Amino acid sequence: MPLKKKEYQTYLKIVGNWTVVEGKKIQKQFIFKNFIKAIAFINKIAAIAEAEGHHPDIRLFSWNKVEITLYTHAINGLHVNDFILAAKINKL
């Protein structure tokens, strides 16, 4: 069952700087000095996501910007695991 707004707002405060999209996803953009650093970041996320078995939507644009969107596909909404992965991505 997806988290309700009151529930995910608490987790949102913990991960900070992520935006709720459509009431069922969280999203954040990261900007890098160059293309290679952006790709390296994506590869680090890929390794964590694969280990967690929880895969975000990743978009590279404007050569140095990466947008990450997290939600749990199986429930079509937010789950605690989305915020756990967001916290791990923040640490990168």
C-alpha positions, 0 to 999 in steps of 0.5 A: 500500500502506498504511503499517504501524504502525511506519512511521506511528508515525514520521510521527505523532511529526512531526505531533504531537497527531494520534490514530490511529483504527482503525489506518488513520486519523489524527484531530485536533480543533480548538477555536475561539472562535466559529462564524465562526472554525471555518468560516474554518478549514474553508475554509482546509483546503478550499483546501489539500485541493483544491490537494493533491487529497487531501480529509479528512473534516471534521466541525463540531460544538458550534458551535466544534469541528472534527474532521479525519480523514485517510486515503487512501481508495484504499488504505483506510489511511494514506499519507505524503500524509496526514501531509503534509496533517496538517502543513499543517493544523497550520500553519493 
